Structure formats: C-alpha cells, structure tokens
Amino acid sequence: MTTYIPSITLPEGVFNSLPASLLLPIALGTAIGFSTKPATSHREALNLNQPPLRPSASVFPPVWTALYGIMGYAAHRAVNLGTSPFNFPETIAAARHGATLYTIQLGLNLAWMPLFYGLNQPVLATLDAAALLGINGYLAWLWGTKVDALSGWLLAPYVAWLGFATYLSFGTGYLNNWDLSRRGAVEGKKKL
C-alpha cells in the first residue's frame, strides 16, 4: 500500500467539495487538450498509422470529459466518506492513501498528451498510459474494498478506457516505428 503524502496530494478541501472534485479534472484535462493539440498537430496525428478499432477523433473529447467527471465524483465520494472521524483508522488511512494515488494519477493523465503529441515521445506516453492503468486498477480496488464499494466501481469505466488507451498508444507508436514526427509517420506508411 502507498502512503499518504500531504505535500503531493490535492488539498482535502478539493475532495470535500463536489463541484471542485468534478470540475478540477475536467478543467485541467480540457486545458491540456487545447494547449497540446493545435489544429496542425491534429491533422498530422490523423495521418499517422492507427491500430485497428481506433475511434474517430470526435469520440475522445466527450468520453474524456465524462471520465474526468466520474473520476472526480469517485474521488470526492471516497475521500469525503472515507475520512469521516466516525470511521476506523484503517478506512481513513486507505481513503488518504487513495487521495495521494489519485493526485499522482491525475498528473500522469495530464502528462500523456504533451508526451504523445507535444514531444512526440510515444514510448514515454505508452509507459505513462500503462502506469495509469496499473495505478487506477489498484486505486479502484483500494477504494472499492477498503473505503466505499461504489467509489471503486465508479473507476471501472476509467480503468477499462485506460486499457484501451494503452493499446492505442502502443499500437500507434509501433505502427509508426516509434517516431510520431511527420517524417516518421510518412516513413512508417511506406514500410506498410
């Protein structure tokens, strides 16, 4: 089990406020999306070789917005319910451990787009996605079994999507010879 690290964990006030818990990941995700993916890189990304089952680019914004909202609600619920002074110390500790994990995973989540699209680093982006998958699988289990079952289940769609996102990240990197620059994408298409 991880430990609660207050210095790297979002303030408890964020978790205790439902609007803050919901809006923080949505706002940060939206800001990263707009700042990392300008129109020119979006067009170039569409020219990359894509793995099978990749949905249309228009699917990603609404799916991520919904997932950010659901994960924010799960975090609010788990930390708010879990840190109640009427709980056992083990439940409070698990809720706080989860708050630290949640904060770490949020940072990793926000790093994926700059790694993949901004820096053209598909290997690092895929490792980031795989780490997200592992952390959130553990977080769903931790909150679901030690704090609040519904909080754990609320993370299930996010964990499933992260599995799919890891596949897409790996597949796109692999099919483009791990080079997402315009030159690398053109060379990747010539080899296929």
C-alpha positions as CSV (number, residue, x, y, z in Angstrom):
1,M,0.0,0.0,0.0
2,T,1.2,3.5,-0.8
3,T,1.3,6.1,1.9
4,Y,-0.4,9.4,2.3
5,I,1.9,12.2,1.3
6,P,0.2,15.5,2.0
7,S,2.8,17.6,0.1
8,I,1.9,15.9,-3.2
9,T,-1.8,15.3,-2.6
10,L,-4.5,17.7,-3.6
11,P,-5.8,19.6,-0.6
12,E,-8.6,17.8,1.2
13,G,-10.9,20.8,0.5
14,V,-10.8,19.9,-3.2
15,F,-12.0,16.4,-2.4
16,N,-14.6,17.6,0.1
17,S,-16.2,20.0,-2.4
18,L,-18.2,18.1,-5.0
19,P,-18.0,21.0,-7.6
20,A,-14.2,21.2,-7.1
21,S,-13.8,17.5,-7.4
22,L,-15.8,17.3,-10.6
23,L,-14.6,20.5,-12.3
24,L,-10.8,20.2,-11.5
25,P,-10.1,17.2,-13.6
26,I,-12.4,18.4,-16.4
27,A,-10.9,21.9,-16.5
28,L,-7.3,20.6,-16.4
29,G,-8.0,17.9,-19.0
30,T,-9.7,20.5,-21.3
31,A,-6.8,23.0,-20.8
32,I,-4.2,20.3,-21.6
33,G,-6.2,19.2,-24.6
34,F,-6.5,22.7,-26.1
35,S,-2.9,23.6,-25.3
36,T,-1.3,20.4,-26.6
37,K,-3.2,19.6,-29.7
38,P,-3.4,22.6,-32.0
39,A,-5.1,22.2,-35.4
40,T,-1.8,21.4,-37.3
41,S,-0.7,18.6,-35.0
42,H,-4.3,17.2,-35.0
43,R,-4.1,17.0,-38.8
44,E,-0.7,15.3,-38.6
45,A,-2.0,12.9,-36.0
46,L,-4.7,11.8,-38.4
47,N,-2.0,11.0,-40.9
48,L,-0.3,8.5,-38.6
49,N,-0.8,4.8,-39.0
50,Q,-3.5,3.8,-36.5
51,P,-4.2,0.5,-34.8
52,P,-7.5,-1.3,-35.5
53,L,-10.6,-0.2,-33.6
54,R,-9.3,3.4,-33.2
55,P,-12.4,5.5,-32.9
56,S,-13.0,8.8,-34.7
57,A,-11.2,11.8,-33.1
58,S,-14.6,13.3,-32.2
59,V,-15.2,10.5,-29.7
60,F,-12.3,11.4,-27.4
61,P,-13.4,14.8,-26.0
62,P,-16.9,13.7,-24.8
63,V,-15.5,10.4,-23.5
64,W,-12.7,12.0,-21.6
65,T,-15.0,14.7,-20.2
66,A,-17.3,12.1,-18.9
67,L,-14.5,10.0,-17.4
68,Y,-12.9,13.1,-15.7
69,G,-16.3,13.9,-14.2
70,I,-16.8,10.3,-13.0
71,M,-13.3,10.0,-11.6
72,G,-13.8,13.4,-9.8
73,Y,-17.0,12.1,-8.2
74,A,-15.4,8.9,-7.2
75,A,-12.6,10.8,-5.5
76,H,-15.0,13.1,-3.8
77,R,-17.1,10.2,-2.5
78,A,-14.1,8.1,-1.4
79,V,-12.2,10.8,0.4
80,N,-15.3,12.6,1.8
81,L,-16.8,9.3,3.2
82,G,-13.6,7.6,4.0
83,T,-12.0,10.4,6.1
84,S,-15.1,10.7,8.4
85,P,-14.0,10.8,12.0
86,F,-16.5,8.0,12.7
87,N,-14.6,5.6,10.5
88,F,-12.0,3.1,11.6
89,P,-8.4,4.3,11.4
90,E,-7.7,1.8,8.6
91,T,-10.6,3.2,6.5
92,I,-9.3,6.8,7.0
93,A,-5.8,5.7,6.1
94,A,-7.0,3.9,2.9
95,A,-9.0,7.0,1.8
96,R,-6.0,9.2,2.3
97,H,-3.6,6.8,0.6
98,G,-6.1,6.8,-2.3
99,A,-6.1,10.6,-2.4
100,T,-2.3,10.6,-2.9
101,L,-2.6,7.9,-5.6
102,Y,-5.5,9.9,-7.2
103,T,-3.3,13.0,-7.3
104,I,-0.4,11.1,-8.9
105,Q,-2.6,9.5,-11.5
106,L,-4.2,12.9,-12.4
107,G,-0.7,14.3,-13.0
108,L,0.2,11.2,-15.1
109,N,-3.0,11.5,-17.0
110,L,-2.4,15.2,-17.8
111,A,1.2,14.3,-18.9
112,W,0.1,11.9,-21.6
113,M,-1.0,14.4,-24.3
114,P,2.1,16.5,-24.0
115,L,4.3,13.4,-24.2
116,F,2.5,11.9,-27.2
117,Y,1.5,14.9,-29.2
118,G,3.7,17.8,-27.9
119,L,7.0,16.0,-27.5
120,N,6.4,13.1,-30.0
121,Q,7.5,10.5,-27.4
122,P,5.2,7.5,-27.9
123,V,7.4,5.2,-25.8
124,L,7.1,7.5,-22.8
125,A,3.4,8.1,-23.5
126,T,2.8,4.4,-23.6
127,L,4.7,3.8,-20.4
128,D,2.6,6.7,-18.9
129,A,-0.6,5.0,-20.0
130,A,0.5,1.6,-18.6
131,A,1.3,3.3,-15.3
132,L,-2.1,4.9,-15.3
133,L,-3.7,1.6,-15.9
134,G,-1.9,0.0,-13.0
135,I,-2.3,2.8,-10.5
136,N,-6.0,3.2,-11.3
137,G,-6.7,-0.6,-11.2
138,Y,-5.1,-0.6,-7.7
139,L,-6.9,2.6,-6.7
140,A,-10.3,1.1,-7.8
141,W,-9.5,-1.9,-5.6
142,L,-8.3,0.1,-2.7
143,W,-11.2,2.5,-2.5
144,G,-13.7,-0.2,-3.5
145,T,-12.7,-2.7,-0.9
146,K,-11.3,-0.5,1.9
147,V,-13.4,2.6,1.7
148,D,-16.6,2.6,-0.4
149,A,-17.6,0.0,-2.9
150,L,-19.4,2.5,-5.2
151,S,-16.2,4.6,-5.4
152,G,-14.3,1.6,-6.6
153,W,-16.9,0.7,-9.2
154,L,-17.1,4.3,-10.4
155,L,-13.5,3.9,-11.5
156,A,-14.2,0.8,-13.6
157,P,-15.1,2.6,-16.8
158,Y,-11.9,4.7,-16.4
159,V,-9.8,1.7,-15.9
160,A,-11.4,0.0,-18.9
161,W,-10.8,3.1,-21.1
162,L,-7.2,3.3,-19.9
163,G,-6.6,-0.3,-21.0
164,F,-8.0,0.7,-24.5
165,A,-5.9,4.0,-24.4
166,T,-2.8,2.0,-23.6
167,Y,-3.5,-0.3,-26.6
168,L,-4.0,2.8,-28.9
169,S,-0.8,4.5,-27.6
170,F,1.3,1.3,-28.1
171,G,-0.3,0.5,-31.4
172,T,0.2,4.0,-32.8
173,G,3.8,4.1,-31.7
174,Y,4.5,0.6,-33.0
175,L,2.8,1.2,-36.4
176,N,4.8,4.4,-36.8
177,N,8.2,3.0,-35.8
178,W,8.0,4.8,-32.5
179,D,8.5,8.1,-34.4
180,L,5.5,10.4,-34.4
181,S,7.1,13.3,-36.3
182,R,5.7,13.9,-39.7
183,R,8.8,12.3,-41.3
184,G,8.4,9.2,-39.1
185,A,4.8,8.8,-40.0
186,V,5.5,9.1,-43.7
187,E,8.3,6.5,-43.5
188,G,6.0,4.2,-41.4
189,K,3.4,4.3,-44.2
190,K,6.0,3.5,-46.9
191,K,7.0,0.4,-45.0
192,L,3.5,-1.0,-44.7
